[in-house]
Amino acid sequence: MQFRYAPGATPLDLDEAAGLMPTHITTQAELNAWEQFNVAQGERWSSRQTKRNLLEEAFVRDLHRHMFDKTWR
């Protein structure tokens, strides 16, 4: 059986959804919007850092955490 969904209406894979923190996200479009908001928050965080070395592993890890800590476990 093959299902066809409108763009962005594709349901999330159950394994993928299990790793999400917010329980209200059920489609790829909702996930994309949520991640976009979180990435913007991470970007704001990084712009407020006065001492930063963009190539330093610790900075990159902190930035990644700020970008996805409200999305993925």
N, CA, C and O atoms as a CHARMM CRD file, in Angstrom:
* protein
*
  292
    1    1 MET  N      0.84000  -1.16000   0.00000 PROA 1      0.00000
    2    1 MET  CA     0.00000   0.00000   0.00000 PROA 1      0.00000
    3    1 MET  C      0.89500   1.23500   0.00000 PROA 1      0.00000
    4    1 MET  O      1.90700   1.27400   0.69900 PROA 1      0.00000
    5    2 GLN  N      0.52800   2.22200  -0.76800 PROA 2      0.00000
    6    2 GLN  CA     1.32300   3.45000  -0.84700 PROA 2      0.00000
    7    2 GLN  C      0.44100   4.64600  -0.48500 PROA 2      0.00000
    8    2 GLN  O     -0.65200   4.81800  -1.02400 PROA 2      0.00000
    9    3 PHE  N      0.93700   5.46000   0.43300 PROA 3      0.00000
   10    3 PHE  CA     0.20000   6.64500   0.85900 PROA 3      0.00000
   11    3 PHE  C      0.81600   7.88000   0.22000 PROA 3      0.00000
   12    3 PHE  O      2.02700   7.94400   0.00800 PROA 3      0.00000
   13    4 ARG  N     -0.01400   8.84500  -0.07800 PROA 4      0.00000
   14    4 ARG  CA     0.47400  10.12200  -0.61800 PROA 4      0.00000
   15    4 ARG  C      0.01700  11.22900   0.33800 PROA 4      0.00000
   16    4 ARG  O     -1.15600  11.32300   0.70200 PROA 4      0.00000
   17    5 TYR  N      0.97300  12.05000   0.72400 PROA 5      0.00000
   18    5 TYR  CA     0.68300  13.13600   1.65800 PROA 5      0.00000
   19    5 TYR  C      1.01300  14.46800   1.01000 PROA 5      0.00000
   20    5 TYR  O      1.89200  14.55400   0.15200 PROA 5      0.00000
   21    6 ALA  N      0.30900  15.49400   1.42300 PROA 6      0.00000
   22    6 ALA  CA     0.63100  16.84600   0.97100 PROA 6      0.00000
   23    6 ALA  C      2.01700  17.20600   1.47900 PROA 6      0.00000
   24    6 ALA  O      2.44700  16.67300   2.50200 PROA 6      0.00000
   25    7 PRO  N      2.72900  18.09700   0.79200 PROA 7      0.00000
   26    7 PRO  CA     4.06500  18.48300   1.25700 PROA 7      0.00000
   27    7 PRO  C      4.04300  18.93500   2.71600 PROA 7      0.00000
   28    7 PRO  O      3.24300  19.78600   3.10600 PROA 7      0.00000
   29    8 GLY  N      4.92800  18.35500   3.50100 PROA 8      0.00000
   30    8 GLY  CA     5.02900  18.68600   4.92000 PROA 8      0.00000
   31    8 GLY  C      4.08100  17.93100   5.81600 PROA 8      0.00000
   32    8 GLY  O      4.22200  17.96700   7.03800 PROA 8      0.00000
   33    9 ALA  N      3.10400  17.23700   5.22400 PROA 9      0.00000
   34    9 ALA  CA     2.11900  16.51500   6.03000 PROA 9      0.00000
   35    9 ALA  C      2.55400  15.08100   6.29700 PROA 9      0.00000
   36    9 ALA  O      1.81000  14.31300   6.90700 PROA 9      0.00000
   37   10 THR  N      3.73400  14.71600   5.85300 PROA 10     0.00000
   38   10 THR  CA     4.23600  13.36600   6.06500 PROA 10     0.00000
   39   10 THR  C      4.35100  13.08800   7.56100 PROA 10     0.00000
   40   10 THR  O      5.02800  13.82900   8.27300 PROA 10     0.00000
   41   11 PRO  N      3.70600  12.04400   8.04400 PROA 11     0.00000
   42   11 PRO  CA     3.81900  11.71300   9.46700 PROA 11     0.00000
   43   11 PRO  C      5.26000  11.32400   9.80000 PROA 11     0.00000
   44   11 PRO  O      5.97600  10.76800   8.96900 PROA 11     0.00000
   45   12 LEU  N      5.65800  11.62100  11.01000 PROA 12     0.00000
   46   12 LEU  CA     7.00000  11.24800  11.44600 PROA 12     0.00000
   47   12 LEU  C      7.08400   9.74400  11.64900 PROA 12     0.00000
   48   12 LEU  O      6.11000   9.10700  12.04900 PROA 12     0.00000
   49   13 ASP  N      8.22300   9.19800  11.37700 PROA 13     0.00000
   50   13 ASP  CA     8.51800   7.80300  11.65700 PROA 13     0.00000
   51   13 ASP  C      8.42700   7.60000  13.17400 PROA 13     0.00000
   52   13 ASP  O      8.85200   8.47100  13.93400 PROA 13     0.00000
   53   14 LEU  N      7.89100   6.48700  13.61700 PROA 14     0.00000
   54   14 LEU  CA     7.71300   6.24300  15.05600 PROA 14     0.00000
   55   14 LEU  C      9.03200   6.26200  15.82000 PROA 14     0.00000
   56   14 LEU  O      9.08600   6.75500  16.94700 PROA 14     0.00000
   57   15 ASP  N     10.09100   5.73200  15.22100 PROA 15     0.00000
   58   15 ASP  CA    11.39800   5.75800  15.88600 PROA 15     0.00000
   59   15 ASP  C     11.90700   7.18700  16.02000 PROA 15     0.00000
   60   15 ASP  O     12.47600   7.55800  17.04700 PROA 15     0.00000
   61   16 GLU  N     11.70000   7.98500  14.97700 PROA 16     0.00000
   62   16 GLU  CA    12.12200   9.38600  15.02100 PROA 16     0.00000
   63   16 GLU  C     11.30700  10.15000  16.06500 PROA 16     0.00000
   64   16 GLU  O     11.86400  10.91500  16.85200 PROA 16     0.00000
   65   17 ALA  N     10.00900   9.94500  16.07100 PROA 17     0.00000
   66   17 ALA  CA     9.12800  10.64600  17.01700 PROA 17     0.00000
   67   17 ALA  C      9.46300  10.28300  18.45900 PROA 17     0.00000
   68   17 ALA  O      9.28000  11.10200  19.35900 PROA 17     0.00000
   69   18 ALA  N      9.94800   9.07200  18.68900 PROA 18     0.00000
   70   18 ALA  CA    10.28000   8.64000  20.04500 PROA 18     0.00000
   71   18 ALA  C     11.41600   9.46900  20.63300 PROA 18     0.00000
   72   18 ALA  O     11.51400   9.58900  21.85500 PROA 18     0.00000
   73   19 GLY  N     12.27000  10.03800  19.80100 PROA 19     0.00000
   74   19 GLY  CA    13.38200  10.84700  20.27700 PROA 19     0.00000
   75   19 GLY  C     13.04600  12.30700  20.49600 PROA 19     0.00000
   76   19 GLY  O     13.88300  13.07000  20.97700 PROA 19     0.00000
   77   20 LEU  N     11.83600  12.70400  20.15300 PROA 20     0.00000
   78   20 LEU  CA    11.42800  14.09800  20.30900 PROA 20     0.00000
   79   20 LEU  C     11.01300  14.40300  21.74100 PROA 20     0.00000
   80   20 LEU  O     10.42300  13.56200  22.41800 PROA 20     0.00000
   81   21 MET  N     11.32300  15.60500  22.19400 PROA 21     0.00000
   82   21 MET  CA    10.87100  16.04800  23.51500 PROA 21     0.00000
   83   21 MET  C      9.43200  16.57900  23.45300 PROA 21     0.00000
   84   21 MET  O      8.60500  16.17700  24.27100 PROA 21     0.00000
   85   22 PRO  N      9.10900  17.47400  22.50200 PROA 22     0.00000
   86   22 PRO  CA     7.72300  17.95500  22.43800 PROA 22     0.00000
   87   22 PRO  C      6.81200  16.86000  21.87400 PROA 22     0.00000
   88   22 PRO  O      7.12100  16.26200  20.84300 PROA 22     0.00000
   89   23 THR  N      5.71900  16.60600  22.53500 PROA 23     0.00000
   90   23 THR  CA     4.83100  15.52300  22.12500 PROA 23     0.00000
   91   23 THR  C      3.77100  15.97200  21.11700 PROA 23     0.00000
   92   23 THR  O      3.06200  15.13900  20.55200 PROA 23     0.00000
   93   24 HSD  N      3.66100  17.27000  20.89300 PROA 24     0.00000
   94   24 HSD  CA     2.62500  17.75700  19.97500 PROA 24     0.00000
   95   24 HSD  C      3.05500  17.68100  18.50300 PROA 24     0.00000
   96   24 HSD  O      2.22600  17.89000  17.61700 PROA 24     0.00000
   97   25 ILE  N      4.30100  17.39200  18.23200 PROA 25     0.00000
   98   25 ILE  CA     4.80100  17.35200  16.85500 PROA 25     0.00000
   99   25 ILE  C      4.50100  15.98700  16.25100 PROA 25     0.00000
  100   25 ILE  O      4.91900  14.95700  16.78100 PROA 25     0.00000
  101   26 THR  N      3.76300  15.98900  15.12300 PROA 26     0.00000
  102   26 THR  CA     3.39400  14.72700  14.49000 PROA 26     0.00000
  103   26 THR  C      3.75100  14.65400  13.01100 PROA 26     0.00000
  104   26 THR  O      3.74800  13.57000  12.42800 PROA 26     0.00000
  105   27 THR  N      4.06100  15.80400  12.39100 PROA 27     0.00000
  106   27 THR  CA     4.37700  15.80900  10.95900 PROA 27     0.00000
  107   27 THR  C      5.74700  16.40900  10.70900 PROA 27     0.00000
  108   27 THR  O      6.31800  17.08000  11.56800 PROA 27     0.00000
  109   28 GLN  N      6.26100  16.15600   9.52300 PROA 28     0.00000
  110   28 GLN  CA     7.56400  16.69200   9.13700 PROA 28     0.00000
  111   28 GLN  C      7.54100  18.22300   9.11600 PROA 28     0.00000
  112   28 GLN  O      8.52600  18.85300   9.50200 PROA 28     0.00000
  113   29 ALA  N      6.44500  18.82600   8.67500 PROA 29     0.00000
  114   29 ALA  CA     6.34800  20.28600   8.63200 PROA 29     0.00000
  115   29 ALA  C      6.41100  20.88200  10.03800 PROA 29     0.00000
  116   29 ALA  O      7.06500  21.90300  10.25100 PROA 29     0.00000
  117   30 GLU  N      5.73300  20.24800  10.99400 PROA 30     0.00000
  118   30 GLU  CA     5.77500  20.73200  12.37800 PROA 30     0.00000
  119   30 GLU  C      7.18000  20.61300  12.94400 PROA 30     0.00000
  120   30 GLU  O      7.65000  21.50800  13.64600 PROA 30     0.00000
  121   31 LEU  N      7.84600  19.51200  12.64000 PROA 31     0.00000
  122   31 LEU  CA     9.21800  19.32800  13.10400 PROA 31     0.00000
  123   31 LEU  C     10.14500  20.36900  12.48800 PROA 31     0.00000
  124   31 LEU  O     10.99000  20.93300  13.18300 PROA 31     0.00000
  125   32 ASN  N      9.99600  20.62500  11.20600 PROA 32     0.00000
  126   32 ASN  CA    10.83200  21.62600  10.54300 PROA 32     0.00000
  127   32 ASN  C     10.65800  23.00800  11.17200 PROA 32     0.00000
  128   32 ASN  O     11.63800  23.71500  11.40700 PROA 32     0.00000
  129   33 ALA  N      9.41200  23.38700  11.44100 PROA 33     0.00000
  130   33 ALA  CA     9.14000  24.70000  12.04300 PROA 33     0.00000
  131   33 ALA  C      9.72600  24.77500  13.45300 PROA 33     0.00000
  132   33 ALA  O     10.32200  25.78500  13.82500 PROA 33     0.00000
  133   34 TRP  N      9.55700  23.70800  14.23600 PROA 34     0.00000
  134   34 TRP  CA    10.08200  23.68100  15.60300 PROA 34     0.00000
  135   34 TRP  C     11.59800  23.78200  15.59400 PROA 34     0.00000
  136   34 TRP  O     12.17400  24.55100  16.36300 PROA 34     0.00000
  137   35 GLU  N     12.25300  23.00800  14.72500 PROA 35     0.00000
  138   35 GLU  CA    13.70900  23.05400  14.64600 PROA 35     0.00000
  139   35 GLU  C     14.19400  24.42600  14.17600 PROA 35     0.00000
  140   35 GLU  O     15.21000  24.92300  14.66200 PROA 35     0.00000
  141   36 GLN  N     13.47800  25.03500  13.24200 PROA 36     0.00000
  142   36 GLN  CA    13.86400  26.36200  12.76200 PROA 36     0.00000
  143   36 GLN  C     13.83700  27.37300  13.90800 PROA 36     0.00000
  144   36 GLN  O     14.74300  28.19700  14.02900 PROA 36     0.00000
  145   37 PHE  N     12.80800  27.31600  14.74400 PROA 37     0.00000
  146   37 PHE  CA    12.71800  28.21000  15.89500 PROA 37     0.00000
  147   37 PHE  C     13.88600  27.96800  16.85100 PROA 37     0.00000
  148   37 PHE  O     14.50600  28.91800  17.32700 PROA 37     0.00000
  149   38 ASN  N     14.18800  26.69400  17.13400 PROA 38     0.00000
  150   38 ASN  CA    15.28800  26.36400  18.03800 PROA 38     0.00000
  151   38 ASN  C     16.63400  26.78000  17.47700 PROA 38     0.00000
  152   38 ASN  O     17.49100  27.24600  18.22800 PROA 38     0.00000
  153   39 VAL  N     16.84300  26.62400  16.18100 PROA 39     0.00000
  154   39 VAL  CA    18.09900  27.04600  15.55400 PROA 39     0.00000
  155   39 VAL  C     18.25200  28.56200  15.68500 PROA 39     0.00000
  156   39 VAL  O     19.35200  29.05400  15.93400 PROA 39     0.00000
  157   40 ALA  N     17.15900  29.29700  15.51900 PROA 40     0.00000
  158   40 ALA  CA    17.21100  30.75300  15.68200 PROA 40     0.00000
  159   40 ALA  C     17.58800  31.12100  17.11800 PROA 40     0.00000
  160   40 ALA  O     18.32900  32.07900  17.33500 PROA 40     0.00000
  161   41 GLN  N     17.08800  30.37300  18.09200 PROA 41     0.00000
  162   41 GLN  CA    17.46300  30.62500  19.48400 PROA 41     0.00000
  163   41 GLN  C     18.95300  30.37500  19.68700 PROA 41     0.00000
  164   41 GLN  O     19.62100  31.14700  20.37600 PROA 41     0.00000
  165   42 GLY  N     19.47400  29.31800  19.10200 PROA 42     0.00000
  166   42 GLY  CA    20.90300  29.03100  19.18100 PROA 42     0.00000
  167   42 GLY  C     21.72900  30.12400  18.53700 PROA 42     0.00000
  168   42 GLY  O     22.79500  30.48600  19.03500 PROA 42     0.00000
  169   43 GLU  N     21.23600  30.64400  17.43500 PROA 43     0.00000
  170   43 GLU  CA    21.94400  31.73300  16.75700 PROA 43     0.00000
  171   43 GLU  C     21.98200  32.98100  17.64100 PROA 43     0.00000
  172   43 GLU  O     23.01200  33.64900  17.73600 PROA 43     0.00000
  173   44 ARG  N     20.86100  33.28800  18.28300 PROA 44     0.00000
  174   44 ARG  CA    20.83600  34.44100  19.20600 PROA 44     0.00000
  175   44 ARG  C     21.80800  34.22600  20.36000 PROA 44     0.00000
  176   44 ARG  O     22.52400  35.14700  20.75400 PROA 44     0.00000
  177   45 TRP  N     21.83400  33.00600  20.90200 PROA 45     0.00000
  178   45 TRP  CA    22.76400  32.68900  21.98500 PROA 45     0.00000
  179   45 TRP  C     24.19900  32.92900  21.53100 PROA 45     0.00000
  180   45 TRP  O     24.97900  33.56000  22.24400 PROA 45     0.00000
  181   46 SER  N     24.54600  32.43300  20.35800 PROA 46     0.00000
  182   46 SER  CA    25.93000  32.56200  19.88900 PROA 46     0.00000
  183   46 SER  C     26.32700  34.01600  19.65200 PROA 46     0.00000
  184   46 SER  O     27.48400  34.38700  19.84900 PROA 46     0.00000
  185   47 SER  N     25.37400  34.83100  19.23200 PROA 47     0.00000
  186   47 SER  CA    25.70600  36.24100  18.97500 PROA 47     0.00000
  187   47 SER  C     25.95000  37.01500  20.27000 PROA 47     0.00000
  188   47 SER  O     26.56600  38.08100  20.24400 PROA 47     0.00000
  189   48 ARG  N     25.47400  36.49100  21.40200 PROA 48     0.00000
  190   48 ARG  CA    25.68000  37.15500  22.69300 PROA 48     0.00000
  191   48 ARG  C     26.96900  36.71500  23.37600 PROA 48     0.00000
  192   48 ARG  O     27.33900  37.27200  24.40900 PROA 48     0.00000
  193   49 GLN  N     27.65200  35.73100  22.81900 PROA 49     0.00000
  194   49 GLN  CA    28.88700  35.23700  23.42500 PROA 49     0.00000
  195   49 GLN  C     30.02700  36.19900  23.11200 PROA 49     0.00000
  196   49 GLN  O     30.34600  36.43700  21.94700 PROA 49     0.00000
  197   50 THR  N     30.63400  36.74500  24.14900 PROA 50     0.00000
  198   50 THR  CA    31.70200  37.72300  23.93500 PROA 50     0.00000
  199   50 THR  C     33.03500  37.05000  23.64700 PROA 50     0.00000
  200   50 THR  O     33.80700  37.52900  22.81700 PROA 50     0.00000
  201   51 LYS  N     33.30200  35.96800  24.31100 PROA 51     0.00000
  202   51 LYS  CA    34.53900  35.22900  24.05700 PROA 51     0.00000
  203   51 LYS  C     34.16300  33.94700  23.34100 PROA 51     0.00000
  204   51 LYS  O     33.66200  33.00400  23.95400 PROA 51     0.00000
  205   52 ARG  N     34.40400  33.91900  22.06000 PROA 52     0.00000
  206   52 ARG  CA    34.05300  32.72100  21.31800 PROA 52     0.00000
  207   52 ARG  C     35.08500  32.44100  20.24500 PROA 52     0.00000
  208   52 ARG  O     35.58000  33.34200  19.56900 PROA 52     0.00000
  209   53 ASN  N     35.37900  31.21200  20.11900 PROA 53     0.00000
  210   53 ASN  CA    36.24000  30.73600  19.06100 PROA 53     0.00000
  211   53 ASN  C     35.39100  29.76600  18.26000 PROA 53     0.00000
  212   53 ASN  O     35.15200  28.64200  18.70000 PROA 53     0.00000
  213   54 LEU  N     34.93600  30.18600  17.09700 PROA 54     0.00000
  214   54 LEU  CA    33.99200  29.39400  16.32000 PROA 54     0.00000
  215   54 LEU  C     34.52100  28.01800  15.93900 PROA 54     0.00000
  216   54 LEU  O     33.74300  27.11300  15.63700 PROA 54     0.00000
  217   55 LEU  N     35.82600  27.85700  15.95300 PROA 55     0.00000
  218   55 LEU  CA    36.40100  26.57600  15.56900 PROA 55     0.00000
  219   55 LEU  C     36.72300  25.69600  16.76800 PROA 55     0.00000
  220   55 LEU  O     37.18800  24.56800  16.60000 PROA 55     0.00000
  221   56 GLU  N     36.48600  26.18800  17.95000 PROA 56     0.00000
  222   56 GLU  CA    36.76100  25.41400  19.15600 PROA 56     0.00000
  223   56 GLU  C     35.63700  24.39800  19.37900 PROA 56     0.00000
  224   56 GLU  O     34.45700  24.73500  19.28400 PROA 56     0.00000
  225   57 GLU  N     36.01400  23.16600  19.67200 PROA 57     0.00000
  226   57 GLU  CA    35.03200  22.10000  19.82600 PROA 57     0.00000
  227   57 GLU  C     34.00000  22.42800  20.91100 PROA 57     0.00000
  228   57 GLU  O     32.81200  22.15800  20.73100 PROA 57     0.00000
  229   58 ALA  N     34.43000  22.99600  22.00800 PROA 58     0.00000
  230   58 ALA  CA    33.50600  23.32100  23.10300 PROA 58     0.00000
  231   58 ALA  C     32.43500  24.30700  22.64400 PROA 58     0.00000
  232   58 ALA  O     31.26700  24.16800  23.00600 PROA 58     0.00000
  233   59 PHE  N     32.82800  25.29800  21.85100 PROA 59     0.00000
  234   59 PHE  CA    31.84600  26.27200  21.35500 PROA 59     0.00000
  235   59 PHE  C     30.84400  25.58900  20.42200 PROA 59     0.00000
  236   59 PHE  O     29.63900  25.81900  20.52400 PROA 59     0.00000
  237   60 VAL  N     31.34000  24.76000  19.52500 PROA 60     0.00000
  238   60 VAL  CA    30.46500  24.07500  18.57700 PROA 60     0.00000
  239   60 VAL  C     29.48500  23.16500  19.31200 PROA 60     0.00000
  240   60 VAL  O     28.31000  23.09900  18.95100 PROA 60     0.00000
  241   61 ARG  N     29.95600  22.46900  20.33200 PROA 61     0.00000
  242   61 ARG  CA    29.07100  21.59800  21.11800 PROA 61     0.00000
  243   61 ARG  C     28.01100  22.42100  21.86000 PROA 61     0.00000
  244   61 ARG  O     26.84100  22.04200  21.89900 PROA 61     0.00000
  245   62 ASP  N     28.42500  23.54000  22.44400 PROA 62     0.00000
  246   62 ASP  CA    27.46300  24.40700  23.13400 PROA 62     0.00000
  247   62 ASP  C     26.42600  24.95200  22.15700 PROA 62     0.00000
  248   62 ASP  O     25.23500  24.99100  22.46600 PROA 62     0.00000
  249   63 LEU  N     26.87400  25.36500  20.99800 PROA 63     0.00000
  250   63 LEU  CA    25.95500  25.89900  19.99000 PROA 63     0.00000
  251   63 LEU  C     24.95900  24.81400  19.57000 PROA 63     0.00000
  252   63 LEU  O     23.75700  25.07100  19.49600 PROA 63     0.00000
  253   64 HSD  N     25.44400  23.63200  19.30300 PROA 64     0.00000
  254   64 HSD  CA    24.56000  22.52900  18.91100 PROA 64     0.00000
  255   64 HSD  C     23.54200  22.24100  20.00400 PROA 64     0.00000
  256   64 HSD  O     22.36600  22.02100  19.71600 PROA 64     0.00000
  257   65 ARG  N     23.98600  22.24100  21.25300 PROA 65     0.00000
  258   65 ARG  CA    23.07200  22.00600  22.37900 PROA 65     0.00000
  259   65 ARG  C     21.99200  23.07900  22.42100 PROA 65     0.00000
  260   65 ARG  O     20.81600  22.76800  22.61200 PROA 65     0.00000
  261   66 HSD  N     22.38000  24.34300  22.24400 PROA 66     0.00000
  262   66 HSD  CA    21.40100  25.42800  22.27700 PROA 66     0.00000
  263   66 HSD  C     20.44300  25.37800  21.07600 PROA 66     0.00000
  264   66 HSD  O     19.31700  25.87000  21.15300 PROA 66     0.00000
  265   67 MET  N     20.89100  24.79200  19.99300 PROA 67     0.00000
  266   67 MET  CA    20.04400  24.71600  18.80800 PROA 67     0.00000
  267   67 MET  C     19.03100  23.57100  18.87400 PROA 67     0.00000
  268   67 MET  O     17.96700  23.66200  18.26200 PROA 67     0.00000
  269   68 PHE  N     19.34200  22.49700  19.60400 PROA 68     0.00000
  270   68 PHE  CA    18.48300  21.31700  19.57400 PROA 68     0.00000
  271   68 PHE  C     18.07600  20.78000  20.92800 PROA 68     0.00000
  272   68 PHE  O     17.45100  19.72100  20.99400 PROA 68     0.00000
  273   69 ASP  N     18.40900  21.47800  22.03000 PROA 69     0.00000
  274   69 ASP  CA    18.12500  20.93000  23.35700 PROA 69     0.00000
  275   69 ASP  C     16.65400  20.91100  23.71600 PROA 69     0.00000
  276   69 ASP  O     16.27200  20.23600  24.67200 PROA 69     0.00000
  277   70 LYS  N     15.81600  21.62800  22.98600 PROA 70     0.00000
  278   70 LYS  CA    14.37700  21.62000  23.25900 PROA 70     0.00000
  279   70 LYS  C     13.63200  20.77600  22.23600 PROA 70     0.00000
  280   70 LYS  O     12.40200  20.77600  22.19400 PROA 70     0.00000
  281   71 THR  N     14.39400  20.05300  21.40500 PROA 71     0.00000
  282   71 THR  CA    13.78100  19.23300  20.36900 PROA 71     0.00000
  283   71 THR  C     14.06500  17.75300  20.57700 PROA 71     0.00000
  284   71 THR  O     13.14000  16.94300  20.63700 PROA 71     0.00000
  285   72 TRP  N     15.32800  17.40300  20.68500 PROA 72     0.00000
  286   72 TRP  CA    15.73300  15.98800  20.73100 PROA 72     0.00000
  287   72 TRP  C     16.29400  15.60200  22.08100 PROA 72     0.00000
  288   72 TRP  O     16.97700  16.39300  22.73200 PROA 72     0.00000
  289   73 ARG  N     16.00400  14.38000  22.49800 PROA 73     0.00000
  290   73 ARG  CA    16.56800  13.83400  23.72800 PROA 73     0.00000
  291   73 ARG  C     18.02800  13.51400  23.50700 PROA 73     0.00000
  292   73 ARG  O     18.70100  13.03900  24.42200 PROA 73     0.00000
